[in-house]
Amino acid sequence: MMNRPYIICHMTTSIDGKVTGDFLFRDECSEAIEEYYQINRNLKCDGFICGRVTMEGSFTQGYYPDLSQYKAVKPEPCRVDYVLDKEKLSGFYAVAFDTNGKLGWKSNMIIDPDGDPGYDGAQIIEVLSENVDERYLGYLESMEIPYIFAGENKIDVKNALFKLKNLFGIDKLLLEGGSVINGAFLRVDAVDELSLVIAPTIADEDSKTLFADSKITDFTLTNSYTKNDVVVLKLKRR
Ligand SMILES: NC(=O)c1ccc[n+]([C@@H]2O[C@H](COP(=O)([O-])OP(=O)(O)OC[C@H]3O[C@@H](n4cnc5c(N)ncnc54)[C@H](OP(=O)(O)O)[C@@H]3O)[C@@H](O)[C@H]2O)c1
């Protein structure tokens, strides 16, 4: 048994393996994006992980609370994880890797405008480093948003995954970008599977690769199919 959740990195890429930037918003990519969301629903994991930048772009839209209204949660004698009682845990999570607590949530769960069951209702978990404003912790507690610490100044991915498994009982998660957080997972061998939806487009020079600061890692192809111009690849780490 693994002491961390099984991780499937699910991403839409360009032909040249990029995952960010303007190409994603073109009509020519819409079929790939639709297939991406369809697969996301079908994979039925215990939730999904995103880096802080992706969470901001897709879900919080840059909102940040006025921290002066919240009580500081002081370390005593060290930082303490805030995990809710079992009956308050939903079993379906949106896990935010948010080093310094920059994400402002208006609800403790994702409210998807289209009610997409792949995202809607996912309970938020904040993964933090210890370098976070103590009033931000008070804000999260007031919202009943669970948080865990993993690392002093930057997030130790392995430690975070260990806690997600052992404190929340999470067995399987999607890693859904972006480039920077994907790279951090790849570097510690925490990408078990890849699920890639390749759009028939080449990205521009500003777009980032599937894994920022990557290292050589071998995969084996387990499945592939096409849907008109879109290619879907499923691979497992060797
Ligand atoms: N093609 C797709 O399928 C897809 C899917 C999702 C997102 N995207 C795109 O991806 C873009 C954002 O990607 P991105 O690469 O710029 O950012 P990202 O990976 O979404 O977020 C990076 C941030 O995550 C935080 N982080 C937490 N732990 C970390 C760790 N151990 N190592 C590194 N960072 C850690 C850091 O936040 P701090 O800076 O606060 O420290 C870091 O800056 C968006 O434009 C979105 O459109 C594409």
Ligand as a Chemical Component Dictionary entry (heavy atoms), coordinates in Angstrom:
data_LIG
# 
_chem_comp.id                   LIG 
_chem_comp.type                 NON-POLYMER 
_chem_comp.pdbx_formal_charge   0 
_chem_comp.three_letter_code    LIG 
# 
loop_
_chem_comp_atom.comp_id 
_chem_comp_atom.atom_id 
_chem_comp_atom.alt_atom_id 
_chem_comp_atom.type_symbol 
_chem_comp_atom.charge 
_chem_comp_atom.model_Cartn_x 
_chem_comp_atom.model_Cartn_y 
_chem_comp_atom.model_Cartn_z 
_chem_comp_atom.pdbx_ordinal 
LIG N1  N1  N 0  -3.699 22.814 -19.955 1  
LIG C1  C1  C 0  -4.310 22.456 -18.847 2  
LIG O1  O1  O 0  -4.906 21.383 -18.772 3  
LIG C2  C2  C 0  -4.225 23.368 -17.655 4  
LIG C3  C3  C 0  -4.687 22.929 -16.412 5  
LIG C4  C4  C 0  -4.548 23.778 -15.321 6  
LIG C5  C5  C 0  -3.977 25.034 -15.469 7  
LIG N2  N2  N 1  -3.551 25.431 -16.688 8  
LIG C6  C6  C 0  -2.910 26.753 -16.855 9  
LIG O2  O2  O 0  -1.788 26.826 -16.009 10 
LIG C7  C7  C 0  -1.519 28.202 -15.717 11 
LIG C8  C8  C 0  -0.928 28.314 -14.352 12 
LIG O3  O3  O 0  0.197  27.464 -14.247 13 
LIG P1  P1  P 0  1.546  27.900 -13.550 14 
LIG O4  O4  O 0  2.543  26.878 -13.897 15 
LIG O5  O5  O -1 1.839  29.325 -13.869 16 
LIG O6  O6  O 0  1.190  27.852 -11.981 17 
LIG P2  P2  P 0  0.566  26.692 -11.061 18 
LIG O7  O7  O 0  1.339  25.434 -11.237 19 
LIG O8  O8  O 0  -0.898 26.655 -11.206 20 
LIG O9  O9  O 0  0.863  27.303 -9.621  21 
LIG C9  C9  C 0  2.192  27.492 -9.218  22 
LIG C10 C10 C 0  2.213  27.952 -7.772  23 
LIG O10 O10 O 0  1.880  26.884 -6.912  24 
LIG C11 C11 C 0  2.432  27.156 -5.638  25 
LIG N3  N3  N 0  3.149  25.996 -5.116  26 
LIG C12 C12 C 0  2.782  25.305 -4.016  27 
LIG N4  N4  N 0  3.650  24.332 -3.749  28 
LIG C13 C13 C 0  4.599  24.381 -4.669  29 
LIG C14 C14 C 0  5.782  23.604 -4.888  30 
LIG N5  N5  N 0  6.135  22.590 -4.099  31 
LIG N6  N6  N 0  6.560  23.940 -5.933  32 
LIG C15 C15 C 0  6.203  24.952 -6.757  33 
LIG N7  N7  N 0  5.084  25.727 -6.590  34 
LIG C16 C16 C 0  4.299  25.432 -5.551  35 
LIG C17 C17 C 0  3.339  28.372 -5.799  36 
LIG O11 O11 O 0  2.571  29.466 -5.343  37 
LIG P3  P3  P 0  3.192  30.807 -4.730  38 
LIG O12 O12 O 0  3.660  31.589 -5.913  39 
LIG O13 O13 O 0  2.073  31.436 -4.016  40 
LIG O14 O14 O 0  4.324  30.370 -3.852  41 
LIG C18 C18 C 0  3.543  28.432 -7.290  42 
LIG O15 O15 O 0  3.837  29.721 -7.772  43 
LIG C19 C19 C 0  -2.849 28.921 -15.900 44 
LIG O16 O16 O 0  -2.645 29.908 -16.877 45 
LIG C20 C20 C 0  -3.825 27.870 -16.420 46 
LIG O17 O17 O 0  -4.538 28.323 -17.529 47 
LIG C21 C21 C 0  -3.644 24.625 -17.775 48 
# 
loop_
_chem_comp_bond.comp_id 
_chem_comp_bond.atom_id_1 
_chem_comp_bond.atom_id_2 
_chem_comp_bond.value_order 
_chem_comp_bond.pdbx_ordinal 
LIG N1  C1  SING 1  
LIG C1  O1  DOUB 2  
LIG C1  C2  SING 3  
LIG C2  C3  SING 4  
LIG C2  C21 DOUB 5  
LIG C3  C4  DOUB 6  
LIG C4  C5  SING 7  
LIG C5  N2  DOUB 8  
LIG N2  C6  SING 9  
LIG N2  C21 SING 10 
LIG C6  O2  SING 11 
LIG C6  C20 SING 12 
LIG O2  C7  SING 13 
LIG C7  C8  SING 14 
LIG C7  C19 SING 15 
LIG C8  O3  SING 16 
LIG O3  P1  SING 17 
LIG P1  O4  DOUB 18 
LIG P1  O5  SING 19 
LIG P1  O6  SING 20 
LIG O6  P2  SING 21 
LIG P2  O7  DOUB 22 
LIG P2  O8  SING 23 
LIG P2  O9  SING 24 
LIG O9  C9  SING 25 
LIG C9  C10 SING 26 
LIG C10 O10 SING 27 
LIG C10 C18 SING 28 
LIG O10 C11 SING 29 
LIG C11 N3  SING 30 
LIG C11 C17 SING 31 
LIG N3  C12 SING 32 
LIG N3  C16 SING 33 
LIG C12 N4  DOUB 34 
LIG N4  C13 SING 35 
LIG C13 C14 SING 36 
LIG C13 C16 DOUB 37 
LIG C14 N5  SING 38 
LIG C14 N6  DOUB 39 
LIG N6  C15 SING 40 
LIG C15 N7  DOUB 41 
LIG N7  C16 SING 42 
LIG C17 O11 SING 43 
LIG C17 C18 SING 44 
LIG O11 P3  SING 45 
LIG P3  O12 DOUB 46 
LIG P3  O13 SING 47 
LIG P3  O14 SING 48 
LIG C18 O15 SING 49 
LIG C19 O16 SING 50 
LIG C19 C20 SING 51 
LIG C20 O17 SING 52 
# 
